[in-house]
């Protein structure tokens, strides 16, 4: 399987250089040649099969750009692996399982990727949102998927925020009608004390009464310690 690399859309090459180590199923380990250097030699980050190799000194901007590129690449891999499995399932019947075993890939993870990939044709995928954003709305119908993805894009929601809002939409909290206290007849001195206390607290009298009663109710609900 060839190694595919996506170049930045700006037309300039990214400072992530890559040395790929690949082990064939029945052959020796071989090293693919490193990519052409794209920045000053001392600013290179090399990617290997087992991690990144950083130079002794690295500009913050270069490190920051590398992180964004790594996230973009990892997110793209989820779509690509999902599409790869969908194609194999549709074209090769049960033989696709043999290819998965030969490549040493995890079938359950691939199946999850493929399930999301089948839910979204290429023209319905939002490149501004992550694969996980799409996975969150995948159980919905097309109209619901498009609606929530558009909201996530417009409001710049994270995957977690999108999930929280979906849950809230599925399980709205019922709003109970406000209750009304019975009419009370108070001594004038009591009313004067309440108003003075509310004034010292800097809150309206109604808010002070509600807060004070809630505190009293909470205290009364505490278990009484034994002897």
Beta strands, then each sheet from edge to edge (+ up, - down):
strand 1: 16-18
strand 2: 21-23
strand 3: 29-31
strand 4: 45-48
strand 5: 51-53
sheet 1: 1+ 4+ 5-
sheet 2: 2+ 3-
end
